[in-house]
Amino acid sequence: MKEKSIFFLILPLILFSSFHNTKAQETQLQPGETEFEIRSILLKGEGIYLSGNISYIAAYVQAYYSDFSYQEIGMDCYLNGDEFTATQNCSVRFYPGKGVCSILYPQYSSLIEPNEIKCKIYAPGVNVYGYVNKSFTPINFSFWSSNYSTLVGDEFNLPINIKNSGLFRDTYNLTAWIMEGETLARINPDTRSFLVELHGDAFDPQTWNQTGAGVKQVYIKIIILDASSNLHACANLTSSINSSHSIYKCFLLRAELKTMHEFDLFQILLLIPIAAIFIFRLRNQDKGSVV
């Protein structure tokens, strides 16, 4: 009887202990328990920024710990790959703030097609990390013509806009000519060719800003002598970094005929012999056609 009494006294304790252990296993830790928090790394702006040329490619970041701790941040960057596949990389550690990782003498997959930089940002010695990447084209440019108006016989400026959307700063050689020859339209010899230097769409670490694509306008001076013909001004734009890469375009030339009050005295005097020659030829043609 005594043994049964002891058993019933111990049984509630066993049940309570078992119930308490089950509840403890199901309880989730609430936020705010410092010993279980994992800090994160915050990047300002657009993640990583790039600048470079044939000799180097650099990745810039501005990174902080979410708890504002002043401890080192690691950055490993890879060109056209990751930590498992890339053969070109750099590694740096810096304290919260601005960091830069540079790869010297990079072997780009192409100068005129997209490449990619991938960076691993991490807390050294702690399993806290993330990846950011950015694609870029080293050499990428374009050009186009803006609107203009002119009259026959007047020299005018054909505006050509050149844009460098690539990462590299580049100098371009622009050459121009008239497709149909220079009998009915002529280019001023001083504007047949230009050298134009433009910065690329890259990051400027001095100002800590993205520059945006470089754009510049140049002018080809042309005189159109005949408004009735379809004439074309053509231009070829070549990169100085990669001379095998060029762009070729032609633009239709248009000119309005002058009214009499738009001619000056010299032009009027010049028209007299031209008109006389035209009439003389027209009469000879009429005589030749008479049988």
C-alpha positions, 0 to 999 in steps of 0.5 A, spaced: 500 500 500 505 504 501 509 503 495 502 504 491 502 511 494 509 513 493 508 511 485 502 516 485 506 521 488 511 520 483 507 520 477 504 527 477 512 529 477 514 525 471 508 527 467 509 535 469 516 534 467 515 531 460 510 536 459 515 542 460 520 539 456 515 538 450 513 545 451 520 548 451 522 544 444 516 548 441 518 555 443 521 559 438 526 564 440 523 571 439 527 577 436 531 581 441 535 576 444 542 578 442 546 572 443 542 569 437 542 575 432 546 575 426 548 582 423 548 584 416 552 588 411 548 594 408 551 597 401 549 604 399 547 606 392 547 601 387 551 596 390 558 596 386 561 601 381 566 600 376 571 604 372 577 601 368 581 601 362 586 596 358 590 596 364 585 595 370 578 594 372 576 596 379 570 595 383 567 600 388 563 599 394 560 603 400 558 598 406 556 598 413 554 593 418 547 593 420 549 594 428 554 600 426 560 596 429 567 598 426 570 591 424 573 589 417 569 588 411 571 583 406 570 584 398 573 578 393 571 580 386 571 576 380 572 578 372 567 573 368 566 568 373 565 566 381 570 564 386 570 557 383 571 559 375 574 565 375 581 566 373 582 573 374 580 576 381 582 581 387 581 581 394 581 586 399 579 588 407 576 595 409 573 598 415 566 600 414 565 606 409 568 606 402 572 600 399 575 598 392 578 592 389 582 592 383 584 587 378 590 589 374 592 587 367 585 584 366 583 579 360 576 581 358 572 576 354 571 581 349 572 589 348 565 590 344 561 585 348 558 585 355 563 583 361 561 582 368 564 583 375 561 579 381 563 581 388 562 577 394 562 581 400 562 578 407 564 579 414 571 575 416 571 569 420 563 569 420 558 566 416 555 572 413 556 574 406 552 576 399 554 577 392 553 583 388 554 583 380 555 588 374 555 587 367 559 592 363 562 593 355 569 596 355 568 599 348 561 602 346 559 608 342 554 611 337 553 617 333 547 620 329 545 627 326 541 632 329 536 637 325 538 642 320 536 647 315 540 650 309 539 653 302 542 652 296 549 655 295 550 656 303 555 653 307 551 650 313 553 646 319 551 638 319 551 636 326 554 630 328 553 627 335 558 622 338 556 618 345 561 614 349 556 609 352 562 604 354 566 603 360 573 606 357 575 613 356 576 613 348 578 618 343 574 617 336 576 619 329 571 621 325 572 622 317 566 625 312 565 625 305 559 626 300 557 619 297 556 621 290 562 625 289 563 633 290 560 635 284 553 637 287 555 638 294 562 639 297 565 639 304 569 644 307 576 641 308 577 643 315 571 639 317 573 632 313 576 629 319 575 630 327 579 627 333 574 627 339 575 624 346 570 622 351 569 619 358 565 613 358 559 611 363 564 609 369 565 611 376 569 617 378 572 615 385 574 623 386 567 625 386 564 618 388 559 619 382 557 615 376 559 620 370 554 617 365 555 617 358 560 622 355 556 626 349 559 631 344 557 634 338 561 636 332 559 640 325 561 638 318 561 644 314 557 643 307 555 647 301 549 644 297 549 646 290 543 642 287 537 641 291 534 636 286 539 631 287 539 625 292 545 627 296 548 623 302 554 625 307 557 619 310 561 619 316 565 613 319 567 613 326 573 609 329 575 607 336 583 609 338 583 603 343 580 598 338 581 601 331 578 594 328 571 597 331 568 602 327 561 605 325 559 607 318 553 611 317 550 616 311 545 622 312 540 625 306 542 632 305 536 637 304 536 644 301 531 649 300 532 653 293 533 661 295 528 666 293 531 672 289 531 677 295 535 671 299 541 672 294 546 677 295 549 681 289 555 677 288 550 671 287 546 674 282 552 676 278 554 669 278 547 666 276 547 671 270 553 667 266 550 660 269 543 662 266 546 664 259 550 657 259 543 653 261 539 657 255 545 656 250 545 649 251 537 648 251 537 652 244 542 647 241 538 641 244 532 644 240 536 645 234 539 638 234 532 635 235 529 638 229 529 634 223 
